[in-house]
């Protein structure tokens, strides 16, 4: 064996170190090996494991030239208060050089309740913009050409309704649906396991998702019909491996559901996209991205028999990790976000949201958002990190860790397959328990100082309460209620009732695609609560698995 | 469990805590971590799960005969939800027996108002679970 002498030298090196470790012990809690050498990458086959960027298995990236041609999409997630306020923020972000929109909706919208439902009290306009009907959506995109901008919408259980509203606004602007570009999150499985904005049980939810796949493949061909999300799984406490493993398992469930519904894999798979968190450990995050691309490519090719290269590419949006932001010494968060941005770019993301320094405390102010966007622009234009494709490839550590993460990901996928797939694993509470275990372990490491968080459990200072935070005007709830009263008085209620009845009948027939019926109800100015109310009546509601 | 600890438990009723997620907020990492830490500290813990109305929370608190209610709110609805829970606690004559505490993303400016209204303490991001255990031990009624 060629590396015999190297192996002998490695043994000698470790023996030498053992002695010095008595005097100078290494830090606790170090996750990876001390040193990586050619011995750790002996099995690596360049052509089959790495290949070229834009080629299977896409370890080195999904585009041949990556950022040398075009930077990633800089996309700040935004939305709060009313459609009027959020429209102003979107126009501000576009004026600052942001290249795509990303809409945050408030919780009542995300869970399919109108602003005047009692359960919405105190939540209207808080974590995102309040959208009750097409009338609000028209205001939200007023003066923004939907034929030119690409828009990501974080909407899951009622994704059909918000997509229908977006299509309706585009039609009113005279933009053909074939030209619409954007993404809906539309990922219900991670709502059950980590994020919590579910409405319906899994079966009808999976039907709504495949209805969107089918409708868009025919009518809105450039739309990313799902953003299969690890972000919230990671934020809920999962490790890097768990993040990609549980998310890819969800992805497998969606592909299986669509194939079962009669769709051809190459007709919808090219519009599947992913959403990863980007956490603090820079190089682990880079390897996570590289490993996830390789795993997904293999699954699509080998498990599902996809033929088109576009079906095998894991395209990803990323967001810096909200859970790493500290309320203590919030300026330090700018540095965390910069490092996370570097990781996302070194790993080859297609799109990125950078968090603002004040987000452990409130929604971000305009100034804080500008710094977050500037962080991306500095990495893009000044750092050189975006100038060479997959620049860390070939590092012993990077390749060994990429392999290790891939292997650990396969182990989880096998385990979830054994449980009957992602839906069954969630219904059994397995995924939730795994995430909770990791979250608890992390917290205990912080409390025992095995894990240091600067400013939180070490390097603390006396601080004054934070000032100048964004506050959502509490009157937005009353304003939305007044708008609803006016809407219900002025729209053609007879037409709407007919459209809602047609939707209800279609919902009872599982072979019907519900998108056209929802589009009709939206165009008749049915509210999100009314439309989801019809679906709640037919489908029932999900009952969560509670475990501690 | 050691013999002495077991003896203490038989002599003294364990503190019962209801950890609840009110409103529509789905962020339950903190609530679950804290529920488990409180349980590990020897309290009896009931966790409600998501989307609890103030009515449901106070009803469960009564039925479970808890000493403490802990609300976790990260969605900005704290100024609506805490007063509603406090009003129901008063209505059900629980105010003197049950301690109401909270945590989550709650701006510093809002904390004095919540405390004046009757919330015993608000624990912000980064609070060690041990401080919450200590607070409950010292203040549970």
Interface residues (C-beta under 8 A of the other chain):
Chain A: X107 X108 X110 X111 X113 X119 X120 X121 X122 X123 X126 X127 X191 X195 X196 X197 X235 X236 X237 X323 X326 X327 X328 X360 X361 X362 X363 X436 X439 X440 X443 X446 X447 X453 X456 X457 X465 X466 X469 X471 X472 X474 X544 X546 X548
Chain B: X23 X24 X25 X26 X27 X28 X29 X32 X33 X35 X36 X37 X39 X45 X47 X48 X49 X50 X51 X53 X75 X76 X77 X78 X79 X80 X81 X105 X107 X108 X109 X124 X125 X126 X128 X129 X130
